């Protein structure tokens, strides 16, 4: 059965594997042999938290949050002033995407909490999320996706479902969404979505993720 709980990260070598929702989304976002490469990259980062890759998007995430909260272009100017090595083009795409999104939508932010979703031996920590209000609609617990690879429909469904499960701990009564920043696209779950089937698939994906992880670090 799927369950939820608030918890802190645990070491990747412990019985339970703990990753962020973005890390899990990157795995869901690819299929076939590409998943082996994704897992190899992820285990390398998690087993060596000092690797520069951990910090590549930190300034971009901060800037995007500020822009969604209604600040001017100043946060983006600061972001572009000193991007990490090999990241200038990525940061430029992020800046262009968030400018497009806020130009099309009047946005503001509301406070959110933290939570985690667990299945089998995997814990997925919900982070890199905001409480997004678009115009005057209901607030949305929104995962901010910054990566270059477009987010697939299946990956967006998985992230939205995890956010739904933990939403009472994060922002009670809120809806959920994923903002693909570079594409300026807001993914919302379909009301007719069969969540029972999605939960079974999600649990199977969590089991597959654990097996891939264990194999990579063996």
BALUM-129137 format. One record per residue (C-alpha): residue number from 1; residue in three letters; y, x, z. Coordinates in pm, whole numbers, plus 50000, padded with zeros to 5 digits. Last residue first. Layout:
BEGIN
(torke NUM; ALA; (Y; X; Z));
...
END
This chain:
BEGIN
(torke 218; UNK; (49695; 52643; 49453));
(torke 217; UNK; (50068; 52579; 49416));
(torke 216; UNK; (50055; 52422; 49071));
(torke 215; UNK; (49733; 52228; 49133));
(torke 214; UNK; (49871; 52076; 49452));
(torke 213; UNK; (50185; 51968; 49268));
(torke 212; UNK; (49993; 51810; 48978));
(torke 211; UNK; (49772; 51623; 49224));
(torke 210; UNK; (50071; 51504; 49425));
(torke 209; UNK; (50246; 51381; 49110));
(torke 208; UNK; (49937; 51195; 48996));
(torke 207; UNK; (49918; 51011; 49329));
(torke 206; UNK; (50287; 50920; 49303));
(torke 205; UNK; (50233; 50798; 48947));
(torke 204; UNK; (49947; 50576; 49067));
(torke 203; UNK; (50172; 50430; 49339));
(torke 202; UNK; (50440; 50357; 49081));
(torke 201; UNK; (50189; 50190; 48852));
(torke 200; UNK; (50075; 49961; 49133));
(torke 199; UNK; (50435; 49891; 49229));
(torke 198; UNK; (50527; 49809; 48869));
(torke 197; UNK; (50241; 49559; 48847));
(torke 196; UNK; (50363; 49380; 49160));
(torke 195; UNK; (50725; 49411; 49048));
(torke 194; UNK; (50672; 49209; 48732));
(torke 193; UNK; (51023; 49238; 48589));
(torke 192; UNK; (51182; 48901; 48512));
(torke 191; UNK; (51507; 48996; 48686));
(torke 190; UNK; (51528; 49310; 48473));
(torke 189; UNK; (51638; 49609; 48677));
(torke 188; UNK; (51983; 49756; 48606));
(torke 187; UNK; (52054; 50076; 48410));
(torke 186; UNK; (52422; 50177; 48382));
(torke 185; UNK; (52499; 50391; 48078));
(torke 184; UNK; (52784; 50638; 48037));
(torke 183; UNK; (52540; 50847; 47825));
(torke 182; UNK; (52621; 51164; 48017));
(torke 181; UNK; (52637; 50975; 48346));
(torke 180; UNK; (52305; 50792; 48339));
(torke 179; UNK; (52395; 50557; 48625));
(torke 178; UNK; (52089; 50403; 48788));
(torke 177; UNK; (52114; 50062; 48948));
(torke 176; UNK; (52042; 49858; 49260));
(torke 175; UNK; (52171; 49536; 49415));
(torke 174; UNK; (52311; 49526; 49766));
(torke 173; UNK; (52218; 49297; 50053));
(torke 172; UNK; (52177; 49577; 50304));
(torke 171; UNK; (52308; 49917; 50189));
(torke 170; UNK; (52075; 50212; 50253));
(torke 169; UNK; (51821; 50082; 50503));
(torke 168; UNK; (51795; 49740; 50341));
(torke 167; UNK; (51789; 49910; 50000));
(torke 166; UNK; (51470; 50110; 50068));
(torke 165; UNK; (51236; 49908; 49844));
(torke 164; UNK; (51507; 49826; 49591));
(torke 163; UNK; (51604; 50193; 49556));
(torke 162; UNK; (51240; 50281; 49486));
(torke 161; UNK; (51230; 50005; 49224));
(torke 160; UNK; (51551; 50126; 49061));
(torke 159; UNK; (51415; 50481; 49040));
(torke 158; UNK; (51090; 50364; 48882));
(torke 157; UNK; (51261; 50129; 48637));
(torke 156; UNK; (51500; 50407; 48528));
(torke 155; UNK; (51205; 50638; 48465));
(torke 154; UNK; (51035; 50369; 48257));
(torke 153; UNK; (51349; 50301; 48050));
(torke 152; UNK; (51383; 50670; 47976));
(torke 151; UNK; (51669; 50879; 48114));
(torke 150; UNK; (51829; 51091; 47846));
(torke 149; UNK; (51757; 51464; 47889));
(torke 148; UNK; (52080; 51642; 47981));
(torke 147; UNK; (52068; 51571; 48355));
(torke 146; UNK; (52337; 51399; 48561));
(torke 145; UNK; (52169; 51087; 48701));
(torke 144; UNK; (52369; 50919; 48979));
(torke 143; UNK; (52140; 50681; 49169));
(torke 142; UNK; (52320; 50358; 49245));
(torke 141; UNK; (52292; 50127; 49543));
(torke 140; UNK; (52496; 49850; 49387));
(torke 139; UNK; (52782; 49656; 49542));
(torke 138; UNK; (52822; 49295; 49430));
(torke 137; UNK; (53084; 49237; 49161));
(torke 136; UNK; (53458; 49295; 49195));
(torke 135; UNK; (53498; 49545; 48910));
(torke 134; UNK; (53188; 49762; 48938));
(torke 133; UNK; (53109; 49844; 49301));
(torke 132; UNK; (52896; 50151; 49352));
(torke 131; UNK; (52736; 50251; 49681));
(torke 130; UNK; (52639; 50603; 49585));
(torke 129; UNK; (52322; 50803; 49532));
(torke 128; UNK; (52242; 51173; 49505));
(torke 127; UNK; (51983; 51114; 49781));
(torke 126; UNK; (51682; 50891; 49837));
(torke 125; UNK; (51403; 51108; 49972));
(torke 124; UNK; (51067; 51059; 49801));
(torke 123; UNK; (50773; 51121; 50034));
(torke 122; UNK; (50435; 51189; 49875));
(torke 121; UNK; (50095; 51208; 50044));
(torke 120; UNK; (49994; 50847; 49962));
(torke 119; UNK; (50316; 50657; 49900));
(torke 118; UNK; (50646; 50706; 50078));
(torke 117; UNK; (51004; 50593; 50021));
(torke 116; UNK; (51296; 50758; 50198));
(torke 115; UNK; (51630; 50655; 50342));
(torke 114; UNK; (51995; 50751; 50358));
(torke 113; UNK; (52297; 50532; 50427));
(torke 112; UNK; (52568; 50403; 50197));
(torke 111; UNK; (52945; 50369; 50222));
(torke 110; UNK; (53130; 50170; 49953));
(torke 109; UNK; (53261; 50310; 49625));
(torke 108; UNK; (53504; 50182; 49363));
(torke 107; UNK; (53484; 50116; 48991));
(torke 106; UNK; (53682; 49939; 48720));
(torke 105; UNK; (53453; 49964; 48419));
(torke 104; UNK; (53507; 50073; 48057));
(torke 103; UNK; (53741; 50364; 48131));
(torke 102; UNK; (53522; 50448; 48431));
(torke 101; UNK; (53220; 50492; 48205));
(torke 100; UNK; (53394; 50690; 47931));
(torke 99; UNK; (53547; 50934; 48180));
(torke 98; UNK; (53206; 50970; 48346));
(torke 97; UNK; (53045; 51062; 48014));
(torke 96; UNK; (53312; 51308; 47901));
(torke 95; UNK; (53304; 51492; 48235));
(torke 94; UNK; (52924; 51506; 48231));
(torke 93; UNK; (52924; 51640; 47874));
(torke 92; UNK; (53180; 51908; 47967));
(torke 91; UNK; (52973; 52002; 48274));
(torke 90; UNK; (52668; 52057; 48056));
(torke 89; UNK; (52865; 52271; 47812));
(torke 88; UNK; (53004; 52483; 48096));
(torke 87; UNK; (52664; 52519; 48274));
(torke 86; UNK; (52517; 52853; 48160));
(torke 85; UNK; (52674; 53028; 48461));
(torke 84; UNK; (52806; 52787; 48720));
(torke 83; UNK; (53125; 52598; 48636));
(torke 82; UNK; (53459; 52733; 48760));
(torke 81; UNK; (53758; 52537; 48629));
(torke 80; UNK; (53551; 52251; 48484));
(torke 79; UNK; (53474; 52101; 48825));
(torke 78; UNK; (53834; 52140; 48941));
(torke 77; UNK; (53956; 51962; 48628));
(torke 76; UNK; (53696; 51690; 48687));
(torke 75; UNK; (53821; 51634; 49043));
(torke 74; UNK; (54183; 51622; 48914));
(torke 73; UNK; (54107; 51358; 48652));
(torke 72; UNK; (54229; 51084; 48887));
(torke 71; UNK; (54053; 50942; 49191));
(torke 70; UNK; (53905; 50594; 49187));
(torke 69; UNK; (53589; 50628; 49395));
(torke 68; UNK; (53388; 50669; 49074));
(torke 67; UNK; (53604; 50974; 48997));
(torke 66; UNK; (53537; 51126; 49339));
(torke 65; UNK; (53162; 51069; 49314));
(torke 64; UNK; (53160; 51230; 48969));
(torke 63; UNK; (53343; 51536; 49102));
(torke 62; UNK; (53103; 51590; 49392));
(torke 61; UNK; (52800; 51550; 49165));
(torke 60; UNK; (52946; 51796; 48916));
(torke 59; UNK; (53014; 52055; 49186));
(torke 58; UNK; (52654; 52035; 49309));
(torke 57; UNK; (52495; 52032; 48962));
(torke 56; UNK; (52383; 52395; 48930));
(torke 55; UNK; (52325; 52445; 49304));
(torke 54; UNK; (51948; 52421; 49329));
(torke 53; UNK; (51907; 52616; 49006));
(torke 52; UNK; (52051; 52923; 49182));
(torke 51; UNK; (51720; 52982; 49367));
(torke 50; UNK; (51766; 52999; 49744));
(torke 49; UNK; (51533; 52703; 49802));
(torke 48; UNK; (51232; 52918; 49697));
(torke 47; UNK; (50920; 52703; 49743));
(torke 46; UNK; (51113; 52395; 49635));
(torke 45; UNK; (51258; 52561; 49327));
(torke 44; UNK; (50931; 52715; 49206));
(torke 43; UNK; (50749; 52388; 49279));
(torke 42; UNK; (50999; 52204; 49062));
(torke 41; UNK; (50983; 52438; 48766));
(torke 40; UNK; (50602; 52439; 48761));
(torke 39; UNK; (50602; 52060; 48803));
(torke 38; UNK; (50830; 52015; 48503));
(torke 37; UNK; (50617; 52249; 48291));
(torke 36; UNK; (50301; 52059; 48379));
(torke 35; UNK; (50478; 51732; 48303));
(torke 34; UNK; (50549; 51852; 47951));
(torke 33; UNK; (50172; 51842; 47890));
(torke 32; UNK; (50179; 51462; 47859));
(torke 31; UNK; (50484; 51258; 47950));
(torke 30; UNK; (50844; 51314; 48057));
(torke 29; UNK; (51092; 51103; 48256));
(torke 28; UNK; (50845; 51036; 48536));
(torke 27; UNK; (50865; 51402; 48642));
(torke 26; UNK; (51246; 51413; 48623));
(torke 25; UNK; (51253; 51089; 48825));
(torke 24; UNK; (51050; 51253; 49104));
(torke 23; UNK; (51304; 51534; 49128));
(torke 22; UNK; (51591; 51286; 49124));
(torke 21; UNK; (51429; 51080; 49401));
(torke 20; UNK; (51424; 51395; 49612));
(torke 19; UNK; (51102; 51568; 49714));
(torke 18; UNK; (50874; 51568; 50018));
(torke 17; UNK; (50505; 51662; 49993));
(torke 16; UNK; (50300; 51557; 50298));
(torke 15; UNK; (50024; 51787; 50420));
(torke 14; UNK; (50280; 52068; 50472));
(torke 13; UNK; (50333; 52339; 50209));
(torke 12; UNK; (50632; 52156; 50063));
(torke 11; UNK; (50809; 52175; 50397));
(torke 10; UNK; (50921; 51843; 50534));
(torke 9; UNK; (51240; 51658; 50452));
(torke 8; UNK; (51371; 51415; 50708));
(torke 7; UNK; (51255; 51059; 50755));
(torke 6; UNK; (51354; 50699; 50713));
(torke 5; UNK; (51055; 50491; 50622));
(torke 4; UNK; (50911; 50288; 50337));
(torke 3; UNK; (50573; 50156; 50241));
(torke 2; UNK; (50359; 50108; 49936));
(torke 1; UNK; (50000; 50000; 50000));
END
